[in-house]
């Protein structure tokens, strides 16, 4: 499957660290579910079981796409894509594996990228926890389940809720 395998394989290659640069926030028109779905469909192998949820990271140009389905999820969670709009489509900045909902926005510090919270559990983790990660600055090999920065209950703004089941990528 292209989304689960092709994009994941591309990010398995050695990528340089991505430095955060201030950029204009995502325009509402660029976050339309139709334009993101078009991008995802163009990079997939037409797996009809895939569902997706999306959210813009506030005050940044980045878009989060939480993918769900048997080909993009494992025992530890599902895949989270970080996209950045281009003039005509999107560019995948990063794929983060073993992520669970809810996904929270925790803030953006001056000179640094945004921080999000993701739930990690399963795949050997008995007691789940919400951990903080940088979806932009963290090295490609970073694993959210290894993060030692635990998010306190009630922190952040929910971007993709715990019960968000997403919408089908293909009808």
N, C-alpha and C positions, 0 to 999 in steps of 0.2 A: 504494500500500500504506500502510495507516495507521501501522504501527510504523515503517517506514522513512521514510515521507513525512510523515504527520500529526505524529508526535512531533518529527521533525527540523524540520519547518516551524514548529511551536510554539516551538522553541528558537531558531529563526532570528530570531524577533522580539526586540526589545530587552528583555532581562530585567534586573532590578536585580541587583547583586552579592548573593550569598547569604552572609550572615554565619553562621559556624559557632556553634552553640549546643550546649552539653553536653546530651545527651539520653540516656535509658536505651538500652542495647544492644538489638539486635533479639532478641526472644524466639524460641526455637527453633520454636515453633508458627507464627510469622509468616513464617518462612523456608521453609515447606514448599513443595516444588516445585509441588504442586497449586495453592496459593493464588497463587503468582507466575504460573504458567501461565494461570490463570483471568484474571488482570489482563491479561497479554499478549494472550490470545485476544480479549478484549473490545476491545482497541485495534488489532487487526490486520485485514487484509482477507482472511484465511484462506489466505495463501500457504503451501502445504504443504511448501515447500522450506526453511522457516526452522527452525533448530535453536537451542537456547539453553543456556547454562551459567550458574549463579548461585553467588554467594558473599556472605556477610555481611562487611562491613568490621569487623574486631574493635573492640570497645569503642565502637561508634557505632550509631546507628539505621539506617544506610544499607546498602542491598543493591545489589550489582553484578550486572547481567545482560548477558552477552556474547552478542550475536546473530550468527548466521552464516547465510549464504544469499545467492543472487545479488541479491536486492532490498535487502539491508542491508549488503553489502560492495562494495568497489571495489578498484582496483589498489593502494591504500595500506593497506587493512585493512578491518575490520568496525566495527559500532556497539557501543558500550558504554553501557547505560542505568544511571543512578544513581537508585534508587528509595528512597522513605522510606515506611514503613508509616503508614497512617491508621487511624482507628477501624474502618473497614469494608473497606479495600482498600489501595492504594498510590498514591503521588503521584510522578510523574516529576520529579526535581529537575534532571536534566541529561542530555543526550545527548552523548557524546563520539565523534566520528568518527575514522576511520583508525587503529584500535587493533588490535594483534595480540597473541596469547598469547605468553608467559605474562603473567599479571597478578599483581603482587606487592603485599603490604601492607608498607609501609616504616615505619609508625609514625604517631602522633598527638602533636602538641606541644600543651602547655597553651595554651588561648586560641586555638588554630588548628584547622583541620580536618585530617582524615587525609591522608596522602600515599600514593599508590600508584605502582607502576612498571608501565609498559606498553612492549611491544616496538613499535618503529616501523621500518618497512622497506617498500620498494615505492613506487609512485607517484613515482618519481624518486630515491628514496633507495637508493643502491647497497649501502652497508654498514649493515646494521641495528644498532640499539642499544636497550638498555633505558633509558628515561628516566623521571624522577620528575615526577608531576603531582599537583595537588590536585583530586580529583573534585568538590569542593564549592565551594571559594573562587575557583577560576580563572574569569575572565570567560568568558561563553558562546562567544565567538569564538576562544578559545585553541585552538591546534592542537598536539597532542602532538608532532608531528614538529619543531616549532620550539623545543621545550624544550632548553635547554642543560645541564640537570642530568642527567648520565649516571649511572646506577646501577652501582655496582661489582659485579662477578660474585660471586654467593653472598649478596648482601644481600637482606633481606626474607623474608617468608613467602609461599609460593605460595598464591594464592587460586583461580586458574583456571590449570591447567597447560597447558603447550605442546601436549600431545597430546590435550587434552580436546576431543572432537568434539561435546559437548552432546547434548541429547535433542530429538527432534522436537517442535515446538510443536503440530502437528496430526498425528494418527495416520492 
